[in-house]
Amino acid sequence: MANQLTDQDVLKLAKLSRLIIKPEELKMFKKDINEVLDFVSMLDEVEVTEIKPTNQVTGLQNVTRLDQPTDYNYSADLFLNASKFDNGYLVVPKIIDEN
């Protein structure tokens, strides 16, 4: 059995998690968190020294394309769908009220 959390530990954990715990919920959360910690502590009892580490099991390898620069003029394509453009710039409606 792992060390049991105190009320102060649970309140600190809640604060770090930006959770608000009501006083009547404290006992329930303390019990639940301690049960999870007890369950996780059981992993310390498993003998794994002879087991080879596994970081993935599917056999897939990273499939990516090379990061090569392309000579493509994106702005010309943008203007095809633009309703307004002026001097090489897209013209969009004003959305900020200066008042």
C-alpha positions, 0 to 999 in steps of 0.5 A: 500500500502506498503512502496515503495522501492527506487532506492538505495533499488533495487540496494542493493537488486540486489547486495545481489542477485548478479544480475547486473542491467543496469541503464535502467532496474532500473525503471522496476525492481523497479516498478515490485518489488514494485507491488509484495510487494503491492500484498504481503502486502494485506495478512496483511488485511486477518483475520486469527485469527480463522483459525487453522494453517495447516502445511500439508494437505495430512494426510501423515506421515513421512515414514522412516526406522529405522537407524540401522547399518548393517553388510555388506561388501561393499568393496567385492561387489566393487571389483566384478566390478573393473577392477583393485585392489591391496591390498584391494584398487581400482586402477584407472587411474591417472587424475592429471597432475603434470606439 
